[in-house]
Amino acid sequence: MTAGPLDGVRVVNLSETVPGPLAALLLADLGAEVITVERPPPGDPARRFPAVFAALSRNQRAVSLDVADPRGLGLFARLAERADVILVGQRPATARKLGVHPDQLRARFPDASVVSVSSFGLTGPGASRPGHDLVFQAIAGLLDGPPGAVPVVDMVSGFLTAIAALAAIAGHNRDGRARTVETAMFDGALALNTFALTRELAGLPADATPVAPAGYGVYRLGDGARVCLAVSYEAHHWRALCEALDLPDLADLPFEERVARRDEIDGTLAGRMREWPAEDVRKALATAGVPAEPVLEPVEVVRTAEFAGHIIDGRHLAAPFRIDGRRAGAARGVPRIGRDTAAVFAELGLGPAELARLAAEGVVVL
């Protein structure tokens, strides 16, 4: 297998749940050696949701030890001494108590870049507050409508954390200087709502940010299935939609009128799509080149032809990027707790007897 762009980079990951592990996964898929340090049983809280853990834990080496035990922290330090990047995800007070706050890690391991992803950041009024995905959506203004099932802020925070780590690596390669690169879930939530927040800061009117016109939404077909239309401001897409649905009287409506009369016009669109045979609607939209896709459930998505090229070993979702035309990332499988503890620490010189003793004392899991 061709080495990834991060081949030779070693990452030690002490984060858990979604954002940090997602970053670790992306780094591993880009070629880094990632050693994920998991707490002893029951392990990462994400294991409560097996699909979540399975999605995020592949392609990494898995170590389990208790960093709250001084001996476990000492073993973690041996890993950190060899790391290019240390990824942490604890709240600041917890991290400092454990001895893994970025300030502590940078002081102890000056050659390693430390990347932190937390709820509200390492400093500031919210630094001590806990949070999960939905609350960050709420306070960032993302719940202007029914909340969805996708953990949006968790996921985007993972992406941002990976980018932060890449920035740290690139900077270190350029100038030899290690640095702390920080992001927070609140940063991710705000970034998702950049348009609206920028509008408010600049005192601009409501229509300074994208608004949904008629033809932009989810519609029900005659057979009960749903179709998503994404006909935004492009006049040619709107005309194509009107031609496809045989609504010539609407074809020349400007975008502003489609916004102002959205409910009325959407009612007309919805009525036409319900009254026509569903297959005729699908064919008409496809032939006209209208931005339209079926609204699928996960069980339907995994059966589509488009999905086939996004699978690794038939069981894992591939990395969301390609390198030289190829999907990045290999599937090493979902690890049991401590799957690689013995192998990883054997490479650091710990013998079987010492590891067995530490395991018997609950410091590591083999």
Disulfide bonds with the S-S distance in Angstrom:
none
